[in-house]
């Protein structure tokens, strides 16, 4: 017979993990505060930069070689 409800699982941060709450919250707050400026900067970037975004990580020309 199958149980219709999965067992309950509780998740939580370790004491070390809780030390990240303040700096991560500060980063998130900064991102929200500067979202308009970030959007403007992205819209101003050169079209050639968009081509670079499609190049696989660790390569210069998209060939798969470093």
Secondary structure as a PSIPRED ss2 file (coil, helix, strand):
# PSIPRED VFORMAT (PSIPRED V4.0)

   1 X C   1.000  0.000  0.000
   2 X C   1.000  0.000  0.000
   3 X C   1.000  0.000  0.000
   4 X C   1.000  0.000  0.000
   5 X C   1.000  0.000  0.000
   6 X C   1.000  0.000  0.000
   7 X C   1.000  0.000  0.000
   8 X C   1.000  0.000  0.000
   9 X C   1.000  0.000  0.000
  10 X C   1.000  0.000  0.000
  11 X C   1.000  0.000  0.000
  12 X C   1.000  0.000  0.000
  13 X C   1.000  0.000  0.000
  14 X C   1.000  0.000  0.000
  15 X H   0.000  1.000  0.000
  16 X H   0.000  1.000  0.000
  17 X H   0.000  1.000  0.000
  18 X H   0.000  1.000  0.000
  19 X C   1.000  0.000  0.000
  20 X H   0.000  1.000  0.000
  21 X H   0.000  1.000  0.000
  22 X H   0.000  1.000  0.000
  23 X H   0.000  1.000  0.000
  24 X H   0.000  1.000  0.000
  25 X H   0.000  1.000  0.000
  26 X H   0.000  1.000  0.000
  27 X H   0.000  1.000  0.000
  28 X H   0.000  1.000  0.000
  29 X H   0.000  1.000  0.000
  30 X H   0.000  1.000  0.000
  31 X H   0.000  1.000  0.000
  32 X H   0.000  1.000  0.000
  33 X H   0.000  1.000  0.000
  34 X C   1.000  0.000  0.000
  35 X H   0.000  1.000  0.000
  36 X H   0.000  1.000  0.000
  37 X H   0.000  1.000  0.000
  38 X H   0.000  1.000  0.000
  39 X H   0.000  1.000  0.000
  40 X H   0.000  1.000  0.000
  41 X H   0.000  1.000  0.000
  42 X H   0.000  1.000  0.000
  43 X H   0.000  1.000  0.000
  44 X H   0.000  1.000  0.000
  45 X C   1.000  0.000  0.000
  46 X C   1.000  0.000  0.000
  47 X H   0.000  1.000  0.000
  48 X H   0.000  1.000  0.000
  49 X H   0.000  1.000  0.000
  50 X H   0.000  1.000  0.000
  51 X H   0.000  1.000  0.000
  52 X H   0.000  1.000  0.000
  53 X H   0.000  1.000  0.000
  54 X C   1.000  0.000  0.000
  55 X C   1.000  0.000  0.000
  56 X C   1.000  0.000  0.000
  57 X C   1.000  0.000  0.000
  58 X C   1.000  0.000  0.000
  59 X C   1.000  0.000  0.000
  60 X C   1.000  0.000  0.000
  61 X C   1.000  0.000  0.000
  62 X C   1.000  0.000  0.000
  63 X C   1.000  0.000  0.000
  64 X C   1.000  0.000  0.000
  65 X C   1.000  0.000  0.000
  66 X C   1.000  0.000  0.000
